[in-house]
């Protein structure tokens, strides 16, 4: 049942003098809006450009990871780059905002992910386990409500974090082949991000192809906050005694549902409340550092294009 249908039902019940708890109704409507984050009815068949991007990622063969495989367990980590189709069939990518309670990179935009648990755990297993803990994405794809399924597309070369972690990006695609919307109830029950109170303050998404350009890519008829040039800032810095391009992207969030934890505690409450203020003001979330670099590299592989801004190194496709 959609939010509008619920409101119609409320009005009908009011005419019948049935007592309605407005707070409960508001919570139900909010839940349905959140469910649209992964709702099949909000997805569309992929555009030809998006289909080609998925095909390139599926066919991508990364260089050998012999260095990563020799690292001690304490240095291994992986993240999940989860793609899905929006209503236009364009690809979007899921991003989280880390809670202030975390020791490293608190309050920063990041992918779901974390350290490996065992030497036998693969990067894909690490990324999926962490995504389950952080955003409630079911670990076992067989438990996803129909028509959803997750396809593991590829793994990209690891990036070295400032904490000396070797982080492997695992790219996946959330398929939805049913456009009827009949599975909305199952989606609401099983696919709404169940945000972990210790690690995640918010979940949002961004247009994947836009990480190759210096300005907002605005679909026909759509509106953005501020100017198109507000999307990107870049500068050269010194890192490990060499030049390094630092990317910063500013993702509009006024035109999407940002999922946040219903229960806020400690430092998480601080960042979540700050995000609430930004929702009413800046209307953009900053994505920068290693996460931004991974997004640029993943988009370069997917679309077979070079960015329209400077990068630190060539990418062999």
C-alpha positions, 0 to 999 in steps of 0.5 A: 500500500502506498503512502497516498493509499494510506492517507485515503484510508485514514480519511475514510476511517475518519468519516466512520468515526474510527479513532486514528492514532496520528503518530502511528500513521505518520510512522507507517507512512515514513516506513513506506517512504523508506521502503522505496529506497529499495522498492522494485516499483522505484526501479526501471529497466537499465538504459543502454548506457547502464547495461553496458556499464554493468557488462564492463564491470562484470568482465573486469579482471583486476591485476593479481592481488598477491600483496593483499593475500600476504598481508596479516589479518589486521591489515585486510579490509573490504567494502561493498559498492552496491549499485541499483537502477533509479526510475530512469534506468540510470545507476546509483550507488549506496553510500553511508555516513559513519557515526561519530562514535567510530574511532576512525573517519567518524562522520565521514561518507563511506561504503559499507565495509570493514576489516576481515574476520579471518584469513579465510574470509574472502573480500566479498564475504567481508563486504557482505557481512559488514553490509548486513551489520551496517545497513541490514542488507541480507547476507544470504541472497536467497533471503532477499524478497522477490524479485530482488537478487544481488550479483557480485560483478567484480573486485577492484585493486585495493586502496591503502587507507591512511590507517594502513588498511588495504581496502578491497572494493567489491562491486555488486548490482541489485537486480529487480526484474519486476516493475509491478510493485506487488512486492512492496510489502516484502520490501518494507519488511526485509529491505529497509536498511536496518542501521546499526546504532554503533556504526551508521548515522545515515544511508543515501545514494548518488548518481554513479556516472556523475563521479566522472564529471565536475558538475551535477548531471541534472536529468530533464525536468529535475532540480538541484540545490545550488549550482551545478558547479557545487558538485565537485572540488579537487586539489593536489596534495602531497601524500607519501612524498608524491603528488596526489589528487584529492577529490571531493563531491557534494551529493544533493540529498533534497531529491531522495530519501535519506535513511537514518537510525530510528534510535540515536545514541551517544556520538551517533545522535550528534552526527545524525542531528547535524545531518538533519540540520544539513537536510534543511540547509546545505542539502548536500553530503560531502563524499571525499578521500578514499571513498571518492577515489574508489567511486572515480575508479569504479566509474572509470571501469564501468563507463570506459571513460576518463574523468573530466578532471585531473586524476593521480594515475592512469587506469588500465581498462 
